[in-house]
């Protein structure tokens, strides 16, 4: 994403885009941590209100850091264009998609019995 940002903007913009993508990776990775073997998209997906509140707060804070001028000065960020937010989300969703695919593949493989130690 840094390289993508450099193709059309300056390094400050590229760093902001890369940083935002990293934050979105972490937000989405929280869903991977919900279920070690099964899918994260189970019946209890919306049950943890505190998790949803925390993730929403992180997303709002990220938007503040990126778009509010006093925070931009502190964190050396700059405002992102809406299409770059969409690109960052699309790239970050890969962490969730790939982990769900990995867990699905592991569930399809035959399990080998564990020997007792």
MITI-507055 format. One line per 8 residues: number of its first residue (from 1); their letters; for each residue x, y, z of N, C-alpha, C. Coordinates in Angstrom, 2 decimals. Example, Ala and Ser with C-alpha at 12.3 -4.5 7.8 and 13.67 -1.06 7.14 Angstrom:
1> AS> 13.19/-5.69/7.80/12.30/-4.50/7.80/13.20/-3.30/7.80  12.85/-2.25/7.08/13.67/-1.06/7.14/12.90/0.03/7.87
***
This chain:
1> XXXXXXXX> 0.83/-1.19/0.00/0.00/0.00/0.00/0.88/1.26/0.00  2.02/1.15/0.66/2.95/2.29/0.63/3.34/2.61/-0.81  3.73/1.58/-1.55/4.11/1.77/-2.94/2.95/2.31/-3.76  1.76/1.79/-3.50/0.55/2.28/-4.18/0.35/3.77/-3.92  0.53/4.18/-2.67/0.37/5.58/-2.32/1.40/6.47/-2.99  2.62/5.94/-3.16/3.68/6.73/-3.80/3.44/6.94/-5.29  2.64/6.08/-5.90/2.43/6.22/-7.35/1.61/7.46/-7.68  0.81/7.93/-6.73/-0.05/9.08/-7.02/0.11/10.24/-6.05
9> XXXXXXXX> 0.83/10.03/-4.94/0.95/11.07/-3.91/2.36/11.11/-3.35  2.56/11.97/-2.36/3.87/12.09/-1.72/4.06/11.02/-0.64  5.24/11.02/-0.02/5.56/9.98/0.97/4.69/10.08/2.22  4.29/11.28/2.61/3.42/11.42/3.79/2.08/10.72/3.54  1.54/10.90/2.35/0.29/10.24/1.99/0.49/8.72/1.97  1.59/8.28/1.35/1.87/6.85/1.26/2.03/6.22/2.65  2.70/6.91/3.54/2.85/6.40/4.91/1.50/6.35/5.63  0.67/7.35/5.42/-0.66/7.36/6.03/-1.48/6.20/5.51
17> XXXXXXXX> -1.41/5.94/4.22/-2.15/4.83/3.63/-1.64/3.49/4.17  -0.35/3.32/4.26/0.22/2.08/4.79/-0.16/1.90/6.26  -0.06/2.97/7.04/-0.42/2.92/8.46/-1.89/2.56/8.64  -2.75/3.18/7.85/-4.19/2.90/7.93/-4.47/1.44/7.56  -3.81/0.95/6.54/-3.99/-0.46/6.14/-3.55/-1.38/7.27  -2.43/-1.06/7.92/-1.95/-1.86/9.05/-2.98/-1.87/10.18  -3.55/-0.73/10.50/-4.56/-0.66/11.56/-5.79/-1.51/11.18  -6.21/-1.42/9.92/-7.35/-2.22/9.47/-7.03/-3.71/9.51
25> XXXXXXXX> -5.79/-4.09/9.18/-5.37/-5.49/9.32/-5.58/-5.95/10.76  -5.20/-5.13/11.71/-5.31/-5.51/13.12/-6.77/-5.59/13.57  -7.59/-4.69/13.09/-9.02/-4.73/13.42/-9.61/-6.04/12.91  -9.35/-6.37/11.67/-9.92/-7.58/11.08/-9.29/-8.85/11.64  -8.05/-8.76/12.04/-7.40/-9.92/12.64/-8.02/-10.28/13.99  -8.65/-9.34/14.62/-9.34/-9.63/15.89/-10.41/-10.69/15.67  -11.03/-10.70/14.50/-12.04/-11.73/14.22/-11.39/-13.10/14.07  -10.17/-13.14/13.53/-9.46/-14.42/13.42/-9.19/-15.02/14.79
33> XXXXXXXX> -8.97/-14.19/15.76/-8.65/-14.67/17.11/-9.87/-15.22/17.85  -11.04/-14.99/17.33/-12.27/-15.42/18.01/-12.44/-16.94/17.99  -11.93/-17.60/16.94/-12.11/-19.05/16.81/-10.83/-19.63/16.24  -10.19/-20.49/17.03/-8.91/-21.05/16.61/-9.05/-22.03/15.45  -10.10/-22.85/15.49/-10.25/-23.88/14.46/-11.48/-23.67/13.59  -12.59/-23.28/14.19/-13.82/-23.09/13.44/-13.87/-21.70/12.84  -14.91/-21.47/12.08/-15.08/-20.16/11.45/-15.38/-19.09/12.49  -14.93/-17.90/12.20/-15.23/-16.76/13.07/-16.66/-16.29/12.88
41> XXXXXXXX> -17.26/-16.68/11.76/-18.62/-16.24/11.43/-19.63/-17.28/11.91  -19.71/-17.42/13.20/-20.63/-18.39/13.79/-21.80/-17.67/14.45  -22.61/-18.42/15.15/-23.83/-17.85/15.75/-23.55/-16.74/16.76  -22.37/-16.73/17.34/-22.06/-15.71/18.34/-21.28/-14.53/17.77  -21.32/-14.37/16.45/-20.54/-13.33/15.78/-20.82/-11.94/16.34  -22.06/-11.62/16.62/-22.42/-10.29/17.09/-22.62/-10.21/18.60  -22.36/-11.28/19.30/-22.66/-11.31/20.75/-21.72/-10.50/21.62  -20.48/-10.36/21.21/-19.52/-9.66/22.05/-19.58/-8.16/21.77
49> XXXXXXXX> -20.50/-7.50/22.45/-20.69/-6.06/22.24/-19.47/-5.24/22.57  -18.72/-5.66/23.57/-17.52/-4.91/23.96/-16.46/-4.96/22.86  -16.34/-6.11/22.19/-15.40/-6.21/21.08/-15.81/-5.27/19.96  -17.09/-5.28/19.60/-17.58/-4.40/18.54/-17.38/-2.94/18.90  -17.62/-2.59/20.16/-17.41/-1.22/20.61/-15.94/-0.83/20.50  -15.06/-1.72/20.93/-13.62/-1.44/20.87/-13.16/-1.29/19.42  -13.63/-2.16/18.54/-13.23/-2.07/17.13/-13.76/-0.80/16.48  -14.98/-0.43/16.82/-15.54/0.83/16.31/-14.74/2.02/16.82
57> XXXXXXXX> -14.35/1.98/18.09/-13.55/3.07/18.66/-12.20/3.19/17.96  -11.56/2.06/17.68/-10.28/2.09/16.97/-10.46/2.68/15.58  -11.52/2.31/14.91/-11.77/2.82/13.56/-12.03/4.34/13.59  -12.80/4.78/14.55/-13.06/6.22/14.69/-11.75/6.96/15.02  -10.97/6.42/15.92/-9.70/7.06/16.27/-8.76/7.12/15.06  -8.76/6.06/14.25/-7.94/6.08/13.04/-8.39/7.19/12.10  -9.69/7.32/11.93/-10.22/8.39/11.08/-9.84/9.76/11.64  -9.85/9.91/12.95/-9.45/11.18/13.58/-7.98/11.46/13.29
65> XXXXXXXX> -7.13/10.46/13.47/-5.69/10.63/13.23/-5.42/11.00/11.77  -6.22/10.47/10.87/-6.00/10.70/9.44/-6.63/12.01/8.96  -7.75/12.40/9.53/-8.50/13.52/8.93/-8.62/14.77/9.79  -8.28/14.74/11.06/-8.40/15.92/11.92/-7.06/16.64/11.95  -7.00/17.89/11.49/-5.71/18.59/11.36/-4.82/18.58/12.61  -5.32/18.83/13.84/-4.41/18.76/14.99/-3.77/17.37/15.16  -4.56/16.32/14.91/-4.00/14.96/15.01/-3.04/14.69/13.86  -3.33/15.25/12.69/-2.42/15.09/11.56/-1.05/15.67/11.89
73> XXXXXXXX> -1.03/16.81/12.57/0.23/17.43/12.95/1.00/16.56/13.95  0.29/16.00/14.91/0.93/15.16/15.93/1.47/13.87/15.33  0.69/13.21/14.48/1.04/11.89/13.96/1.66/11.93/12.56  1.87/13.11/12.02/2.44/13.28/10.68/1.66/12.51/9.62  0.35/12.63/9.68/-0.52/11.98/8.70/-1.14/13.04/7.80  -1.86/12.57/6.83/-2.60/13.46/5.94/-3.89/12.77/5.55  -4.88/13.54/5.13/-6.17/12.97/4.78/-6.07/12.02/3.59  -6.79/10.93/3.67/-6.84/9.96/2.58/-8.09/10.19/1.74
81> XXXXXXXX> -7.98/9.89/0.47/-9.14/9.94/-0.41/-10.00/8.71/-0.15  -11.30/8.83/-0.39/-12.23/7.75/-0.08/-11.87/6.46/-0.81  -11.41/6.56/-2.05/-11.07/5.34/-2.78/-9.87/4.63/-2.15  -8.99/5.38/-1.49/-7.87/4.74/-0.81/-8.30/4.06/0.49  -9.32/4.61/1.15/-9.90/3.90/2.29/-10.47/2.56/1.82  -11.16/2.57/0.69/-11.72/1.32/0.16/-10.61/0.34/-0.21  -9.54/0.84/-0.81/-8.41/-0.04/-1.15/-7.79/-0.63/0.11  -7.62/0.20/1.14/-7.03/-0.28/2.39/-7.90/-1.36/3.02
89> XXXXXXXX> -9.22/-1.16/3.02/-10.13/-2.18/3.54/-10.04/-3.45/2.71  -10.00/-3.31/1.39/-9.93/-4.48/0.52/-8.67/-5.29/0.78  -7.55/-4.62/0.92/-6.29/-5.32/1.20/-6.34/-5.95/2.60  -6.83/-5.22/3.57/-6.87/-5.72/4.94/-7.81/-6.91/5.09  -8.87/-6.96/4.30/-9.79/-8.10/4.39/-9.11/-9.41/4.03  -7.99/-9.33/3.33/-7.26/-10.56/2.99/-6.83/-11.34/4.23  -6.49/-10.65/5.31/-6.06/-11.36/6.51/-7.20/-12.22/7.06  -8.41/-11.73/6.97/-9.58/-12.48/7.42/-9.92/-13.60/6.44
97> XXXXXXXX> -9.95/-13.26/5.15/-10.28/-14.25/4.13/-9.27/-15.39/4.10  -7.98/-15.07/4.12/-6.96/-16.13/4.06/-6.96/-17.02/5.30  -7.19/-16.44/6.46/-7.24/-17.25/7.68/-8.47/-18.14/7.68  -9.61/-17.64/7.22/-10.80/-18.48/7.12/-10.57/-19.62/6.13  -9.90/-19.33/5.02/-9.59/-20.37/4.04/-8.65/-21.41/4.64  -7.64/-20.97/5.39/-6.71/-21.90/6.04/-7.43/-22.80/7.02  -8.28/-22.23/7.85/-9.01/-23.04/8.82/-9.95/-24.01/8.12  -10.56/-23.58/7.04/-11.45/-24.45/6.29/-10.69/-25.63/5.69
105> XXXXXXXX> -9.52/-25.36/5.14/-8.69/-26.44/4.59/-8.27/-27.43/5.67  -7.90/-26.91/6.82/-7.49/-27.79/7.92/-8.64/-28.66/8.40  -9.85/-28.14/8.38/-11.01/-28.94/8.79/-11.29/-30.06/7.79  -10.91/-29.86/6.54/-11.15/-30.88/5.52/-10.11/-32.01/5.56  -8.94/-31.73/6.11/-7.89/-32.75/6.17/-8.22/-33.79/7.23  -7.88/-35.05/6.95/-8.10/-36.07/7.99/-7.17/-35.81/9.18  -7.72/-36.02/10.34/-6.93/-35.83/11.55/-6.15/-37.09/11.87  -4.90/-36.89/12.27/-4.09/-38.03/12.68/-4.16/-38.13/14.19
113> XXXXX> -4.25/-39.35/14.70/-4.32/-39.50/16.16/-3.03/-39.04/16.82  -3.18/-38.37/17.94/-2.03/-37.89/18.71/-1.56/-39.02/19.61  -0.25/-39.23/19.64/0.29/-40.25/20.53/0.45/-39.65/21.92  0.16/-40.44/22.93/0.29/-39.96/24.31/1.75/-39.89/24.72  2.13/-38.83/25.39/3.52/-38.67/25.81/3.66/-39.02/27.26
***
